[in-house]
Amino acid sequence: MKRHLPLLRGGARLAADGFFGVLDAAQTVHQAVLDTAAPLNPLAPLLDRSTRWVYAGVRGVGRAAALAADRALALATRLAGMPLPEFTDAPGQLAWVSALNGALGDHLERSANPLALDMRFCLDGQPLPLHAEALRTALPPTERLVLFVHGLGMNDRQWRRPTGADFPAQMRADLDCGVLALRYNTGRAIACNGAELSWRLQQLLDAHPAPPRDLVLIGHSMGGLVCRSALAQAQAQGLDWPRRVAALVCLGSPHGGAPLERYGEALARQLRRSRYTRAFARLADARSTGVKDLRDGRYLPDDHPAPAETGVPCFLIAAALGHAADDARTRLLGDGVVPLDSALGRHADAARSLRVPAARRRVFFGTGHMDLLSHAGVYAQVRDWLATSRTP
């Protein structure tokens, strides 16, 4: 039971946040109705004051209850000797926390919620400390280190699929390389995760007694954008680690954006048009910054200029539900999440297109977005690319 106390505390905080959000929406709609009828209602001032008083009272009771629950759970957590949460034991526990981070991760971080995931390098599902002794034991001297970076709402353990596919383990065996997977809060801005990944990679290489000569980054979906962000920001800052990167492989990454998030933004925009639905637009806008960044494939900070070619060989894999490029399902649905052109780095704006040679692009037809994590052909193509790719 004590292992679940941090989860209970985080869940209680999130429930309180949700309660106040719904309460604010209800009061806004209620007030809009009262304001509309006010010119015809002689009791409007009295109703307005009484309504505000009632909502203030409910809000006060809610705050008191939330504070009492949070302090009680914080005390129980300290007494149990668990000041920090570890989502490592219960089956499925990390999976739903990761999904929650994808949806609301930036809010969890701002509110110091225990459910917010920290960025970690993980080895076989367990966080890896970044000090010399741990790195010497976990990552013996090797020519190459491959880092796997997951997508929205996922985590490092989900590279191991229910079908039995395990790309990191296969890669370690086939290419005789070191393998790590990143765990991170996918609800944060992609640029923020890119910046943190950049300095953590530098920290990893600086701390390792015998750092690898080659570094390979493999990102699925959002993970590919996080890798591109880390590379661009590291090169702009003159960090050393990008010089070791032999390849960047993106599996179904939305370089040109993803339409599902565009639909979410369109819904929020329509809700903002009316004073009666504006409050619900705020609820729609509560989706995380990470999700919003996927709308246009945004991966850099506002003040960061678009980078020139990084000099790192980039390899792009796309999936398509249809069985050919001109299939209606391919044109309309892409892989079910990311359009084909977006995954292949093709954009109407030439400045945003990725100039990747045809030999470094591959499309798997009759395949969905999540199938990229378990498709034998996808793994074989990535392995073959990496077998002949070395740092300049």
RADAQUI-V793791 format. One record per residue. RES is the residue in one letter. PSI is psi in degrees with one decimal (none if undefined). Layout:
[[RES:PSI] [RES:PSI]]
//
This chain:
[[M:-39.1] [K:-26.2] [R:-20.1] [H:-3.7] [L:-44.8] [P:-36.1] [L:-41.4] [L:-40.9] [R:-45.0] [G:-40.6] [G:-37.8] [A:-41.0] [R:-42.3] [L:-38.5] [A:-39.9] [A:-42.5] [D:-41.6] [G:-39.8] [F:-46.7] [F:-33.9] [G:-44.4] [V:-39.1] [L:-42.6] [D:-40.5] [A:-44.1] [A:-42.0] [Q:-38.8] [T:-44.9] [V:-43.7] [H:-44.1] [Q:-37.5] [A:-39.9] [V:-44.4] [L:-41.0] [D:-35.6] [T:-39.8] [A:-8.3] [A:-41.8] [P:-24.4] [L:1.4] [N:111.0] [P:-19.8] [L:12.1] [A:-45.6] [P:-40.1] [L:-44.2] [L:-38.3] [D:-46.6] [R:-43.0] [S:-37.6] [T:-45.3] [R:-37.6] [W:-43.2] [V:-47.6] [Y:-36.7] [A:-39.2] [G:-45.1] [V:-40.1] [R:-40.1] [G:-43.5] [V:-41.4] [G:-42.4] [R:-42.5] [A:-43.3] [A:-41.8] [A:-42.0] [L:-42.7] [A:-42.9] [A:-41.6] [D:-43.3] [R:-37.9] [A:-43.6] [L:-33.4] [A:-42.3] [L:-44.0] [A:-37.4] [T:-43.6] [R:-42.0] [L:-30.4] [A:-2.1] [G:31.2] [M:75.3] [P:-24.7] [L:143.7] [P:145.9] [E:111.9] [F:69.2] [T:-9.2] [D:-59.1] [A:131.9] [P:132.3] [G:-12.4] [Q:-48.2] [L:-33.4] [A:-46.0] [W:-30.9] [V:-39.7] [S:-42.2] [A:-41.0] [L:-39.4] [N:-37.1] [G:-39.3] [A:-38.3] [L:23.2] [G:-37.2] [D:-36.6] [H:-41.4] [L:-40.7] [E:-45.7] [R:-36.1] [S:9.4] [A:38.9] [N:133.7] [P:-15.2] [L:-10.8] [A:126.5] [L:140.5] [D:154.0] [M:128.9] [R:146.3] [F:135.0] [C:144.5] [L:117.9] [D:41.1] [G:-0.2] [Q:137.2] [P:142.3] [L:118.2] [P:141.9] [L:64.4] [H:159.5] [A:-45.5] [E:-44.4] [A:-40.2] [L:-36.4] [R:-38.7] [T:-44.8] [A:-34.1] [L:82.8] [P:160.2] [P:130.0] [T:154.3] [E:-28.0] [R:140.6] [L:128.1] [V:126.1] [L:123.3] [F:128.9] [V:116.0] [H:174.7] [G:-168.6] [L:130.9] [G:13.9] [M:-172.2] [N:175.7] [D:-29.7] [R:-16.8] [Q:4.3] [W:-21.8] [R:110.1] [R:155.4] [P:-23.6] [T:-11.0] [G:-11.9] [A:139.9] [D:85.0] [F:-45.4] [P:-45.0] [A:-40.3] [Q:-41.8] [M:-41.2] [R:-42.4] [A:-42.3] [D:-36.6] [L:2.5] [D:54.1] [C:165.1] [G:147.8] [V:131.4] [L:159.3] [A:144.1] [L:141.1] [R:130.9] [Y:165.3] [N:103.8] [T:-2.7] [G:-14.3] [R:162.1] [A:139.2] [I:-39.2] [A:-36.7] [C:-44.7] [N:-36.0] [G:-42.4] [A:-41.9] [E:-40.3] [L:-38.0] [S:-52.4] [W:-26.0] [R:-36.5] [L:-40.3] [Q:-40.5] [Q:-42.1] [L:-48.3] [L:-35.3] [D:-33.2] [A:-23.2] [H:129.8] [P:-30.4] [A:76.2] [P:146.8] [P:153.3] [R:-40.7] [D:144.2] [L:132.6] [V:132.4] [L:125.7] [I:116.5] [G:132.9] [H:129.5] [S:-121.5] [M:-31.6] [G:-35.0] [G:-37.9] [L:-37.2] [V:-40.7] [C:-44.0] [R:-39.7] [S:-45.7] [A:-43.5] [L:-48.6] [A:-43.3] [Q:-36.5] [A:-41.8] [Q:-37.2] [A:-29.0] [Q:-2.5] [G:26.5] [L:161.9] [D:-33.0] [W:-32.4] [P:-23.6] [R:-18.9] [R:-9.0] [V:117.6] [A:-26.9] [A:148.1] [L:120.9] [V:124.5] [C:124.4] [L:103.2] [G:35.7] [S:136.5] [P:72.0] [H:-30.8] [G:10.7] [G:168.4] [A:130.6] [P:-26.6] [L:-42.2] [E:-31.3] [R:-36.3] [Y:-37.8] [G:-41.8] [E:-38.6] [A:-40.0] [L:-46.4] [A:-39.0] [R:-39.7] [Q:-37.9] [L:-28.0] [R:-12.3] [R:-26.7] [S:141.2] [R:-23.3] [Y:-23.2] [T:-1.9] [R:-34.9] [A:-34.9] [F:-25.2] [A:-36.8] [R:-37.0] [L:-40.1] [A:-35.5] [D:-6.6] [A:-11.4] [R:151.8] [S:159.8] [T:-36.6] [G:-43.8] [V:-45.1] [K:-34.4] [D:-26.9] [L:-16.3] [R:-45.8] [D:12.8] [G:34.5] [R:127.9] [Y:2.0] [L:154.8] [P:159.5] [D:-36.9] [D:9.6] [H:121.9] [P:150.8] [A:129.2] [P:153.0] [A:-172.7] [E:134.7] [T:-17.9] [G:-2.5] [V:126.5] [P:125.7] [C:135.5] [F:130.8] [L:127.8] [I:131.7] [A:154.5] [A:157.5] [A:135.0] [L:-30.1] [G:173.9] [H:8.0] [A:164.2] [A:-31.3] [D:7.3] [D:140.5] [A:-37.5] [R:-35.6] [T:-46.8] [R:-40.4] [L:-33.5] [L:-16.4] [G:-125.8] [D:11.9] [G:-18.2] [V:-47.0] [V:128.7] [P:154.5] [L:-48.5] [D:-38.0] [S:-44.2] [A:-27.0] [L:5.5] [G:21.2] [R:130.8] [H:147.5] [A:-31.6] [D:111.4] [A:-31.0] [A:-22.7] [R:-1.5] [S:144.3] [L:120.4] [R:79.0] [V:125.3] [P:152.1] [A:-32.4] [A:-15.5] [R:15.3] [R:145.6] [R:136.7] [V:133.1] [F:107.7] [F:157.5] [G:28.8] [T:139.5] [G:172.1] [H:-47.8] [M:-20.2] [D:-20.8] [L:-21.5] [L:-8.4] [S:0.4] [H:123.3] [A:-36.2] [G:-36.3] [V:-47.4] [Y:-44.7] [A:-39.6] [Q:-45.2] [V:-44.7] [R:-44.6] [D:-40.3] [W:-46.6] [L:-26.4] [A:-24.7] [T:8.8] [S:127.0] [R:158.9] [T:147.6] [P:none]]
//
